[in-house]
Amino acid sequence: MRRINYICNPINKFGHRKNLADFRYIKKYHSFLRFKKDFTRYGVSTAKSYEIVLHWLKSKLSRNQFLILSGILVGITAGLAGVILKSLVSYIHHLITREVHFEYQILFYIVFPFLGITLTTLLVVVFFKGQDRKGIPAILYEIAQNSSLVSKVKMYSQIIQSAVTVGLGGSAGLESPIAVTGSAIGSNYAQRYGLPYKDRTLLLAAGATAGIASAFNAPIAGMMFAFEILLTGVVFTDFIPLVIAAVCGSLLSRIILQEDILFHFTARTAFNYYNVPFYIMLGVACGFYARYFVVVTHSVERFFKKLTISKMQKAMLGGMLLSIFCVLLPPLFGEGYQTIKDITNGQGEKIIANSFFRYFEYEPVMMLGFLGLTCLAKAFATSITIQSGGNGGNFAPSLFAGGTLGCFFATLCNLLGFENVPFVNLVIVGMAGVMSGVLYAPLTAIFLIAESSAGYDLFIPLMIVSVISYLMARAFSPVSPDLQELTEEGKIFTREHDKNLLSLLNTEDLIEKDVQKILVTATFDELLNLVKNGKKNHIAVVDGDMVFQGIITLDDLRPYMFSSGTSISIAKLLRVPSAVVFADSNVNHIVKKFDESDLWRLPVVDKDGRFTGFISKSTILDRYRQLLQEYSQT
């Protein structure tokens, strides 16, 4: 009896009996120790203590509970990565720009942008083995084609590369590298704890959400970014981890980063509905400029791709071109957020203080010309930075260009004699307008500017300008030009869920290779013997080099099979199908060929026309149904 009492109420170190709650805690602790022992036994002896704890928690918590915990951990880690990158770039800027006198600024703008691009390319070639895939398209590709498995290297490579590029003056933004870093953190966390594809994709998006939220201290914008861009075509019922990750990233940003590092504005005027015509005209201007921006971007991209020189030579060429732009127009140096802050604070003179325009008397017309040139040149400076070997994105450049365009438009309206022009408001909503048209993300743009400027009273003009710009961009190109190539190849998800599932199928896995084939020069008796010993309804006809010639079906043979003395040639029996499939074709394209040809089985050939096998519509439909069942499970 005393033994039973001791077990149920063990004595603590003070000589008192522990209560039942203490005993339950001891049971849980021993359960954890047993889990740790088993965990180590099965080959994970190198795992750290916190990983063992998380694996144990995963075994004890429900799926939703563990996803919430994961959202917190991924959000904190990705948010911290964003804070580190922003702080690192701010420190580099401070280090290289302090006490730079005007007579040395030309040399300053020549040296540092050149160094930024060349050093980044050197890092990619030497340390990252040429793996320079970057930007939002890279994340979308991993989601659609690589089961949301992102390389571990991207958890730190993007921070290093973009810090060097932008810190030394590259005319690009940090937000895309932050999003890629957060995505890699979320993906690798999910891989480490054996989470399935849907949960892995959710945490990938949560990492990107936290990164964007920390970069702007804008949690809602981070969530809109995930829903509008990353999770396009992915159906989710769970979104709480995204909310938690966004909150964690934003809190870290608010606690750690200083006000001058954050993208934050306070000065603005109250919205007046009499100014709606100004916002409509600005929305149209933003739409045209967004189109100009993407056209310039792709023209520069094609230019650098056509160059038959090494990566380092491209980087040096791009560095020299960027340096020239920065010498002529200093606001192009770096992200450019300080320039927008100076404009919104009514300090327009400061943005021309370091340029050659300082030698002229400050006048509105001169300011108009400077803003126009800066706005037009920003598209070239950004695309040169990224395409020649630097690392960065279009977030900050589109915001910078939008703010500059808004200032240009407001200044022009003043010169034309319009009264009560909402100058600061036009600058602020112009940022949302260009970003909406460049990134095809109007909701992200609206909430980003609303949160960054505490301008929730500007929702109406923000929506007017962003929607007009977005619709104009869609009129020029239904799909974002950055994603056009991947979309046409079926390598990323779109809003068409059926096509997204089909794009997950691998053509090679669908090809039936156990087929019957016969040479076109064979005799009719050889064909009959093949039919007698085989079980297939379709026979492929090839020549001596295995090049596909046509097909013969049992229906084609039936009129001749029981006729005595038949000696018809194979060439006369075969039929050339109305369509063939290439082995490297996308499944969406194959389905389209099935619909156009109205056939249920198509031959597959390689790029040289050699026969590979058959692919049937029923096989595709069966695999599609399996995928639909898997992706419908919550």
C-alpha positions as CSV (number, residue, x, y, z in Angstrom):
1,M,0.0,0.0,0.0
2,R,2.9,2.4,0.8
3,R,4.4,1.5,-2.6
4,I,1.2,2.4,-4.4
5,N,1.0,5.7,-2.4
6,Y,4.6,6.5,-3.3
7,I,4.1,5.9,-7.0
8,C,0.9,8.0,-7.1
9,N,2.2,10.8,-4.9
10,P,6.0,10.9,-5.2
11,I,8.0,13.1,-2.7
12,N,9.7,16.2,-4.0
13,K,13.1,17.5,-2.8
14,F,11.4,19.5,0.0
15,G,9.8,16.3,1.5
16,H,6.3,17.2,0.3
17,R,4.0,14.9,-1.6
18,K,3.6,16.0,-5.3
19,N,0.1,16.3,-6.6
20,L,-1.4,14.4,-9.5
21,A,-0.5,17.2,-12.0
22,D,3.2,16.9,-11.1
23,F,2.9,13.1,-11.7
24,R,1.4,13.7,-15.2
25,Y,4.2,16.0,-16.0
26,I,6.7,13.3,-15.0
27,K,4.9,10.9,-17.3
28,K,5.1,13.3,-20.2
29,Y,8.7,13.9,-19.5
30,H,9.5,10.2,-19.5
31,S,7.4,9.9,-22.7
32,F,9.6,12.5,-24.3
33,L,12.8,10.7,-23.1
34,R,11.5,7.5,-24.7
35,F,10.8,9.4,-27.9
36,K,14.3,10.9,-27.9
37,K,15.8,7.4,-27.4
38,D,13.7,6.0,-30.3
39,F,14.4,9.1,-32.4
40,T,18.2,8.6,-32.0
41,R,17.9,4.8,-32.5
42,Y,16.4,5.3,-36.0
43,G,19.4,7.1,-37.5
44,V,18.8,10.7,-36.6
45,S,21.5,10.9,-34.0
46,T,22.9,14.1,-35.4
47,A,19.7,16.0,-34.7
48,K,19.9,18.9,-32.3
49,S,17.9,19.0,-29.1
50,Y,15.4,21.5,-30.3
51,E,14.7,19.4,-33.4
52,I,14.0,16.4,-31.2
53,V,11.6,18.5,-29.2
54,L,9.8,19.6,-32.4
55,H,9.6,16.1,-33.7
56,W,8.1,15.0,-30.4
57,L,5.6,17.9,-30.4
58,K,4.7,16.9,-34.0
59,S,3.8,13.4,-32.8
60,K,1.7,14.9,-29.9
61,L,0.0,17.8,-31.5
62,S,-2.8,17.8,-34.1
63,R,-1.9,18.9,-37.7
64,N,-3.5,22.4,-37.2
65,Q,-1.7,22.9,-33.8
66,F,1.7,22.0,-35.3
67,L,1.1,24.3,-38.3
68,I,0.3,27.2,-35.9
69,L,3.6,26.5,-34.0
70,S,5.4,26.2,-37.3
71,G,4.0,29.5,-38.5
72,I,5.4,31.2,-35.4
73,L,8.8,29.6,-35.8
74,V,9.1,30.2,-39.6
75,G,7.7,33.7,-39.2
76,I,10.2,34.6,-36.5
77,T,13.1,33.2,-38.5
78,A,12.1,34.6,-41.9
79,G,11.3,38.0,-40.3
80,L,14.7,38.0,-38.6
81,A,16.4,37.3,-41.9
82,G,14.5,40.3,-43.4
83,V,15.6,42.5,-40.5
84,I,19.2,41.4,-40.9
85,L,19.3,42.1,-44.6
86,K,17.7,45.6,-44.2
87,S,20.1,46.4,-41.4
88,L,23.1,45.1,-43.3
89,V,22.3,47.2,-46.4
90,S,21.7,50.2,-44.2
91,Y,25.0,49.7,-42.5
92,I,26.9,49.3,-45.8
93,H,25.2,52.5,-47.1
94,H,26.2,54.4,-44.0
95,L,29.7,53.1,-44.2
96,I,30.4,54.1,-47.8
97,T,28.4,57.3,-47.9
98,R,29.5,59.2,-44.8
99,E,31.6,62.2,-45.2
100,V,31.7,62.0,-49.0
101,H,32.3,65.5,-50.4
102,F,30.8,66.5,-53.7
103,E,34.2,66.7,-55.5
104,Y,34.6,62.9,-54.8
105,Q,31.1,61.9,-55.5
106,I,31.7,61.2,-59.2
107,L,34.4,58.7,-58.3
108,F,32.0,57.3,-55.6
109,Y,29.2,56.7,-58.0
110,I,31.6,55.1,-60.5
111,V,33.3,52.7,-58.2
112,F,30.7,51.3,-55.9
113,P,27.8,50.3,-58.3
114,F,30.5,48.6,-60.5
115,L,31.9,46.8,-57.5
116,G,28.4,45.7,-56.3
117,I,27.5,43.9,-59.5
118,T,30.9,42.4,-60.2
119,L,31.4,41.1,-56.6
120,T,27.9,39.6,-56.6
121,T,28.6,37.7,-59.8
122,L,32.0,36.6,-58.4
123,L,30.2,35.2,-55.4
124,V,27.7,33.4,-57.5
125,V,30.4,31.8,-59.8
126,V,32.9,30.9,-57.0
127,F,30.9,30.2,-53.9
128,F,27.4,29.3,-55.2
129,K,28.5,27.3,-58.3
130,G,26.7,29.5,-60.8
131,Q,23.3,28.9,-59.2
132,D,21.9,32.4,-59.8
133,R,18.2,31.7,-60.3
134,K,16.5,34.5,-58.4
135,G,13.3,36.4,-58.0
136,I,9.7,35.5,-57.5
137,P,9.5,33.3,-60.7
138,A,12.0,31.0,-59.0
139,I,9.7,30.5,-56.1
140,L,6.7,29.9,-58.3
141,Y,8.7,27.3,-60.3
142,E,9.7,25.4,-57.1
143,I,6.0,25.3,-56.0
144,A,4.7,24.0,-59.3
145,Q,7.6,21.8,-60.5
146,N,9.7,20.8,-57.5
147,S,7.0,20.1,-54.9
148,S,7.9,23.2,-53.0
149,L,11.4,21.9,-52.3
150,V,13.7,24.9,-52.1
151,S,17.5,24.5,-51.9
152,K,19.0,25.1,-48.5
153,V,21.6,27.4,-50.1
154,K,18.8,30.0,-50.7
155,M,18.3,30.5,-47.0
156,Y,21.5,32.6,-47.0
157,S,22.7,33.1,-50.6
158,Q,20.1,35.7,-51.4
159,I,20.9,37.7,-48.3
160,I,24.6,37.8,-49.2
161,Q,24.2,38.5,-52.8
162,S,21.5,41.2,-52.5
163,A,23.3,42.9,-49.6
164,V,26.4,43.3,-51.8
165,T,24.5,44.4,-54.9
166,V,22.1,46.9,-53.3
167,G,24.4,47.9,-50.4
168,L,27.0,49.1,-52.9
169,G,24.5,51.0,-55.0
170,G,22.7,48.5,-57.2
171,S,19.5,50.0,-58.4
172,A,17.2,47.2,-57.2
173,G,15.1,46.2,-54.3
174,L,15.6,43.8,-51.3
175,E,12.1,42.6,-51.1
176,S,12.3,39.8,-53.7
177,P,15.5,38.4,-52.1
178,I,13.8,38.6,-48.7
179,A,10.8,36.7,-50.1
180,V,13.0,34.0,-51.6
181,T,15.0,33.7,-48.4
182,G,11.8,33.3,-46.3
183,S,10.4,30.8,-48.8
184,A,13.6,28.7,-48.5
185,I,13.3,28.9,-44.7
186,G,9.7,27.7,-44.7
187,S,10.4,25.0,-47.2
188,N,13.4,23.6,-45.5
189,Y,11.7,23.7,-42.1
190,A,8.8,21.6,-43.6
191,Q,11.2,19.2,-45.2
192,R,13.1,18.7,-41.9
193,Y,9.9,17.7,-40.1
194,G,8.5,15.6,-42.9
195,L,5.5,17.7,-43.8
196,P,3.5,16.9,-47.0
197,Y,3.3,19.0,-50.1
198,K,0.3,21.2,-49.0
199,D,1.8,22.0,-45.6
200,R,5.2,22.5,-47.2
201,T,3.8,25.0,-49.7
202,L,1.8,26.8,-46.9
203,L,5.0,27.2,-44.8
204,L,7.0,28.3,-47.9
205,A,4.4,31.0,-48.4
206,A,4.4,31.8,-44.7
207,G,8.2,32.4,-44.8
208,A,7.8,34.8,-47.8
209,T,4.9,36.5,-46.0
210,A,7.0,37.1,-42.9
211,G,9.9,38.4,-45.0
212,I,7.7,41.0,-46.8
213,A,6.0,42.0,-43.6
214,S,9.3,42.6,-41.9
215,A,10.7,44.6,-44.9
216,F,7.8,47.0,-44.8
217,N,6.3,46.5,-41.3
218,A,3.1,45.7,-43.2
219,P,1.6,42.3,-42.2
220,I,-1.5,42.6,-44.3
221,A,0.6,43.4,-47.4
222,G,2.7,40.4,-46.7
223,M,-0.4,38.2,-46.7
224,M,-1.8,39.8,-49.9
225,F,1.6,39.1,-51.5
226,A,1.3,35.4,-50.7
227,F,-2.3,35.1,-51.9
228,E,-2.0,37.2,-55.0
229,I,1.4,36.0,-56.3
230,L,2.7,32.9,-54.6
231,L,-0.4,30.9,-54.0
232,T,-2.1,31.6,-57.3
233,G,-3.9,28.5,-58.4
234,V,-3.2,26.7,-55.1
235,V,-6.3,25.9,-53.1
236,F,-5.9,26.3,-49.3
237,T,-8.3,26.1,-46.4
238,D,-5.6,26.9,-43.8
239,F,-4.4,30.5,-43.6
240,I,-3.8,31.0,-39.9
241,P,-0.1,30.1,-40.2
242,L,0.2,32.9,-42.8
243,V,-1.4,35.4,-40.4
244,I,0.8,34.4,-37.6
245,A,4.0,34.5,-39.7
246,A,3.0,38.0,-41.0
247,V,2.5,39.2,-37.4
248,C,5.8,37.8,-36.2
249,G,7.7,39.3,-39.1
250,S,6.1,42.7,-38.6
251,L,6.7,42.7,-34.9
252,L,10.4,41.9,-35.3
253,S,10.6,44.8,-37.8
254,R,8.9,47.2,-35.5
255,I,11.0,46.2,-32.5
256,I,14.4,46.0,-34.1
257,L,14.5,48.3,-37.1
258,Q,14.8,52.1,-36.8
259,E,12.4,54.5,-38.3
260,D,14.9,55.7,-41.0
261,I,15.5,52.1,-42.2
262,L,11.8,51.3,-42.6
263,F,9.7,52.2,-45.6
264,H,7.4,54.6,-43.7
265,F,5.6,57.9,-44.5
266,T,3.5,60.1,-42.3
267,A,3.0,63.4,-44.2
268,R,-0.1,63.5,-46.4
269,T,-3.3,65.5,-46.8
270,A,-6.9,64.3,-46.3
271,F,-8.7,62.8,-49.2
272,N,-11.1,65.1,-51.0
273,Y,-13.4,63.6,-53.6
274,Y,-13.0,66.8,-55.7
275,N,-9.5,65.4,-56.5
276,V,-10.8,62.2,-58.1
277,P,-10.0,63.4,-61.6
278,F,-6.3,63.8,-60.6
279,Y,-6.2,60.2,-59.4
280,I,-7.8,58.9,-62.5
281,M,-5.3,60.7,-64.7
282,L,-2.4,59.4,-62.5
283,G,-3.8,55.9,-62.8
284,V,-3.6,56.1,-66.6
285,A,-0.1,57.5,-66.4
286,C,0.9,54.7,-64.0
287,G,-0.5,52.1,-66.4
288,F,1.5,53.4,-69.4
289,Y,4.6,53.7,-67.3
290,A,4.3,50.2,-65.9
291,R,4.1,48.9,-69.5
292,Y,7.2,51.0,-70.4
293,F,9.0,49.5,-67.3
294,V,8.4,45.9,-68.3
295,V,9.2,46.5,-72.0
296,V,12.5,48.0,-71.0
297,T,13.2,45.2,-68.6
298,H,12.7,42.5,-71.2
299,S,14.6,44.4,-73.8
300,V,17.6,44.7,-71.5
301,E,17.2,41.0,-70.6
302,R,17.3,40.0,-74.2
303,F,20.4,42.2,-74.8
304,F,22.4,40.5,-72.0
305,K,21.3,37.0,-73.0
306,K,22.4,37.6,-76.6
307,L,25.9,38.6,-75.5
308,T,28.4,35.8,-76.1
309,I,30.7,36.7,-73.2
310,S,31.3,35.3,-69.8
311,K,29.3,36.1,-66.7
312,M,32.1,38.3,-65.3
313,Q,32.3,40.3,-68.5
314,K,28.6,40.8,-68.5
315,A,28.8,42.0,-64.9
316,M,31.6,44.4,-65.7
317,L,29.6,45.8,-68.6
318,G,26.5,46.2,-66.5
319,G,28.5,47.7,-63.7
320,M,29.9,50.4,-66.0
321,L,26.5,51.2,-67.4
322,L,25.0,51.5,-64.0
323,S,27.8,53.7,-62.8
324,I,27.1,56.1,-65.7
325,F,23.5,56.3,-64.7
326,C,24.3,56.9,-61.1
327,V,26.8,59.7,-62.0
328,L,24.2,61.5,-64.1
329,L,21.2,60.8,-61.8
330,P,22.3,60.0,-58.2
331,P,18.8,59.1,-57.0
332,L,19.2,55.8,-59.0
333,F,21.9,54.7,-56.5
334,G,20.5,51.9,-54.2
335,E,16.9,51.3,-53.4
336,G,15.9,55.0,-53.6
337,Y,13.5,55.1,-50.6
338,Q,15.3,58.1,-49.1
339,T,14.5,60.0,-52.3
340,I,10.8,59.3,-51.9
341,K,10.9,60.3,-48.3
342,D,12.6,63.6,-49.2
343,I,9.9,64.3,-51.8
344,T,7.0,63.5,-49.5
345,N,8.6,65.7,-46.8
346,G,8.7,68.6,-49.2
347,Q,12.5,68.5,-49.6
348,G,12.8,68.2,-53.3
349,E,16.0,70.3,-53.4
350,K,17.8,67.5,-51.6
351,I,17.3,65.0,-54.4
352,I,19.2,67.2,-56.9
353,A,21.9,68.3,-54.4
354,N,24.3,65.6,-55.5
355,S,23.7,65.9,-59.2
356,F,25.0,68.3,-61.9
357,F,21.6,70.0,-61.6
358,R,22.9,71.7,-58.5
359,Y,24.8,74.2,-60.6
360,F,21.5,75.6,-62.0
361,E,19.0,77.8,-60.2
362,Y,16.3,75.7,-58.6
363,E,13.0,76.1,-60.6
364,P,9.9,73.9,-61.0
365,V,10.7,73.4,-64.7
366,M,14.2,72.1,-63.9
367,M,12.7,69.9,-61.2
368,L,10.2,68.5,-63.7
369,G,12.9,67.6,-66.2
370,F,15.1,66.0,-63.5
371,L,12.1,63.9,-62.2
372,G,11.2,62.8,-65.8
373,L,14.7,61.7,-66.6
374,T,15.0,59.9,-63.3
375,C,11.7,58.1,-63.8
376,L,12.6,57.0,-67.3
377,A,16.1,55.9,-66.4
378,K,15.0,53.9,-63.4
379,A,13.7,51.1,-65.6
380,F,17.1,50.8,-67.4
381,A,19.1,51.1,-64.2
382,T,17.1,48.3,-62.4
383,S,17.1,45.9,-65.4
384,I,20.8,46.4,-66.0
385,T,21.5,45.7,-62.3
386,I,19.5,42.5,-62.2
387,Q,20.2,41.1,-65.7
388,S,24.0,41.7,-65.7
389,G,24.5,39.7,-62.6
390,G,23.3,41.6,-59.6
391,N,20.7,40.3,-57.2
392,G,17.5,42.2,-56.4
393,G,13.9,42.6,-57.4
394,N,11.3,45.0,-58.8
395,F,9.5,45.8,-55.5
396,A,11.6,48.9,-54.5
397,P,12.2,50.1,-58.1
398,S,8.5,50.1,-58.9
399,L,7.7,52.0,-55.7
400,F,10.5,54.5,-56.4
401,A,9.4,55.0,-60.0
402,G,5.8,55.4,-58.9
403,G,6.7,58.0,-56.3
404,T,8.8,59.9,-58.8
405,L,6.0,59.7,-61.4
406,G,3.5,61.0,-58.9
407,C,5.8,63.9,-58.0
408,F,6.3,64.6,-61.7
409,F,2.5,64.5,-62.3
410,A,1.8,66.8,-59.4
411,T,4.5,69.3,-60.4
412,L,3.2,69.3,-64.0
413,C,-0.4,70.0,-62.7
414,N,0.9,72.9,-60.6
415,L,2.8,74.3,-63.7
416,L,-0.4,74.0,-65.8
417,G,-2.2,76.2,-63.3
418,F,-4.4,73.6,-61.5
419,E,-5.3,74.6,-58.0
420,N,-5.4,72.5,-54.8
421,V,-3.3,69.7,-56.3
422,P,-2.8,67.0,-53.6
423,F,0.9,66.8,-54.0
424,V,1.9,64.3,-51.3
425,N,-1.1,62.1,-51.9
426,L,-0.2,61.8,-55.6
427,V,3.3,60.8,-54.7
428,I,2.0,58.1,-52.3
429,V,-0.7,56.6,-54.5
430,G,1.6,56.8,-57.5
431,M,3.8,54.2,-55.8
432,A,0.9,51.8,-55.5
433,G,-0.1,52.5,-59.1
434,V,3.2,51.6,-60.7
435,M,3.8,48.6,-58.4
436,S,0.3,47.3,-59.2
437,G,1.0,47.5,-63.0
438,V,4.5,46.1,-62.8
439,L,3.9,43.2,-60.4
440,Y,0.2,42.5,-61.3
441,A,-0.6,42.7,-57.7
442,P,-3.1,45.5,-56.9
443,L,-4.1,44.3,-53.5
444,T,-0.5,44.0,-52.3
445,A,0.2,47.5,-53.6
446,I,-2.9,49.0,-52.0
447,F,-2.3,47.5,-48.5
448,L,1.4,48.0,-48.6
449,I,1.1,51.8,-49.2
450,A,-1.9,52.1,-46.8
451,E,0.1,50.4,-44.0
452,S,3.4,52.1,-44.7
453,S,1.9,55.6,-44.8
454,A,-0.8,54.9,-42.1
455,G,-3.0,56.2,-44.9
456,Y,-6.1,54.1,-44.5
457,D,-8.1,57.2,-45.4
458,L,-6.5,57.1,-48.8
459,F,-8.0,53.7,-49.7
460,I,-10.3,55.2,-52.3
461,P,-7.5,56.9,-54.3
462,L,-5.3,53.9,-53.8
463,M,-7.9,51.6,-55.3
464,I,-8.6,54.0,-58.2
465,V,-5.0,54.3,-59.2
466,S,-4.0,50.7,-58.6
467,V,-7.0,49.2,-60.4
468,I,-6.7,51.5,-63.4
469,S,-2.9,50.7,-63.7
470,Y,-3.5,46.9,-63.2
471,L,-6.3,46.8,-65.8
472,M,-4.2,48.7,-68.4
473,A,-1.3,46.3,-67.7
474,R,-3.6,43.3,-68.2
475,A,-4.9,44.8,-71.5
476,F,-1.3,44.9,-72.8
477,S,-0.5,41.4,-71.5
478,P,-2.9,39.1,-69.7
479,V,-0.1,37.5,-67.7
480,S,2.8,39.3,-66.0
481,P,5.6,39.5,-68.5
482,D,8.0,38.3,-65.8
483,L,6.1,35.0,-65.8
484,Q,5.1,34.9,-69.4
485,E,7.7,32.3,-70.5
486,L,7.1,30.0,-67.6
487,T,3.4,30.2,-68.0
488,E,3.5,29.3,-71.7
489,E,5.7,26.3,-70.9
490,G,3.3,25.3,-68.1
491,K,6.0,25.4,-65.5
492,I,4.1,27.6,-63.0
493,F,0.6,27.6,-61.6
494,T,-2.1,29.9,-63.0
495,R,-5.6,30.6,-61.8
496,E,-6.8,27.6,-63.9
497,H,-6.8,24.8,-61.3
498,D,-7.2,22.0,-63.8
499,K,-4.1,23.1,-65.8
500,N,-2.2,23.4,-62.6
501,L,-2.8,19.8,-61.7
502,L,-2.0,18.6,-65.2
503,S,1.3,20.5,-65.1
504,L,2.3,18.4,-62.1
505,L,2.3,15.3,-64.3
506,N,5.5,14.1,-65.9
507,T,5.1,13.1,-69.6
508,E,7.8,10.5,-69.3
509,D,5.9,8.7,-66.6
510,L,2.8,8.6,-68.8
511,I,4.4,7.0,-71.8
512,E,3.5,3.3,-72.5
513,K,6.8,1.8,-73.7
514,D,5.8,-1.8,-73.7
515,V,4.4,-1.7,-77.2
516,Q,4.5,-3.6,-80.5
517,K,6.3,-2.2,-83.4
518,I,7.1,-3.5,-86.9
519,L,9.4,-2.3,-89.7
520,V,7.7,-0.7,-92.7
521,T,9.6,-3.1,-94.9
522,A,8.2,-6.2,-93.2
523,T,5.9,-8.7,-94.9
524,F,2.2,-9.2,-94.2
525,D,2.9,-12.6,-92.7
526,E,5.3,-11.1,-90.2
527,L,2.6,-8.6,-89.3
528,L,0.1,-11.4,-88.8
529,N,2.5,-13.3,-86.6
530,L,3.1,-10.2,-84.5
531,V,-0.7,-9.9,-84.0
532,K,-1.0,-13.6,-83.1
533,N,1.6,-13.4,-80.4
534,G,0.8,-10.0,-79.1
535,K,-2.0,-8.4,-76.9
536,K,-2.0,-4.9,-78.2
537,N,-4.6,-3.2,-80.4
538,H,-2.1,-0.6,-81.8
539,I,1.1,-1.5,-83.7
540,A,3.7,1.2,-84.5
541,V,5.3,1.2,-87.9
542,V,9.0,2.4,-88.0
543,D,11.8,2.4,-90.5
544,G,15.3,1.0,-90.0
545,D,16.3,4.0,-87.9
546,M,13.3,3.7,-85.6
547,V,11.7,6.8,-87.2
548,F,8.0,6.7,-86.8
549,Q,6.0,6.1,-90.0
550,G,2.4,5.4,-88.8
551,I,0.2,3.0,-86.9
552,I,-1.8,-0.1,-87.7
553,T,-4.8,-1.2,-85.7
554,L,-6.7,-4.4,-85.5
555,D,-9.6,-2.7,-87.2
556,D,-7.3,-1.9,-90.2
557,L,-6.2,-5.6,-90.4
558,R,-9.6,-7.3,-89.9
559,P,-10.6,-7.1,-93.7
560,Y,-7.4,-8.9,-94.7
561,M,-6.8,-11.3,-91.8
562,F,-9.0,-14.2,-93.1
563,S,-8.5,-13.6,-96.9
564,S,-6.3,-16.3,-98.5
565,G,-3.3,-15.2,-100.5
566,T,-3.3,-11.7,-99.2
567,S,0.1,-9.9,-99.8
568,I,-0.7,-6.3,-99.1
569,S,2.3,-4.2,-98.0
570,I,2.7,-2.6,-94.6
571,A,3.0,0.8,-96.2
572,K,-0.5,0.5,-97.6
573,L,-2.0,-0.6,-94.3
574,L,-0.5,2.0,-92.0
575,R,-2.3,5.2,-91.2
576,V,-0.5,8.5,-90.2
577,P,-2.3,9.9,-87.1
578,S,-3.4,13.5,-87.2
579,A,-1.1,14.4,-84.3
580,V,2.0,13.1,-82.6
581,V,3.4,13.9,-79.2
582,F,7.0,14.9,-78.4
583,A,8.6,13.2,-75.4
584,D,9.4,16.6,-73.8
585,S,6.0,18.1,-74.4
586,N,4.0,19.6,-71.5
587,V,0.9,17.5,-70.4
588,N,-1.3,20.5,-71.0
589,H,-0.2,20.7,-74.6
590,I,-0.7,16.9,-75.0
591,V,-4.3,17.2,-73.6
592,K,-4.9,20.0,-76.2
593,K,-3.7,17.7,-79.0
594,F,-6.1,15.0,-77.8
595,D,-9.0,17.4,-77.9
596,E,-8.0,18.7,-81.4
597,S,-7.4,15.3,-82.9
598,D,-10.4,13.5,-81.1
599,L,-8.1,10.5,-80.6
600,W,-7.6,8.4,-77.4
601,R,-4.1,7.3,-78.1
602,L,-1.2,9.2,-79.7
603,P,2.3,8.1,-80.7
604,V,5.3,9.7,-78.9
605,V,8.5,10.6,-80.7
606,D,11.7,12.3,-79.7
607,K,13.1,15.4,-81.3
608,D,14.6,13.3,-84.2
609,G,11.3,11.7,-84.9
610,R,12.2,8.3,-83.5
611,F,9.4,6.3,-81.9
612,T,9.3,6.2,-78.1
613,G,5.9,4.7,-77.2
614,F,2.2,5.6,-77.0
615,I,0.4,7.8,-74.6
616,S,-3.4,7.5,-73.9
617,K,-6.0,9.9,-72.8
618,S,-7.3,7.4,-70.2
619,T,-3.8,7.2,-68.5
620,I,-3.8,11.0,-68.2
621,L,-7.3,11.0,-66.8
622,D,-6.5,8.3,-64.3
623,R,-3.5,10.2,-63.0
624,Y,-5.4,13.5,-63.0
625,R,-8.1,11.9,-60.8
626,Q,-5.5,10.6,-58.4
627,L,-3.9,14.1,-58.1
628,L,-7.3,15.7,-57.6
629,Q,-8.0,13.3,-54.7
630,E,-4.6,14.0,-53.1
631,Y,-4.9,17.8,-53.4
632,S,-8.5,17.9,-52.2
633,Q,-7.5,16.4,-48.9
634,T,-7.0,18.9,-46.1
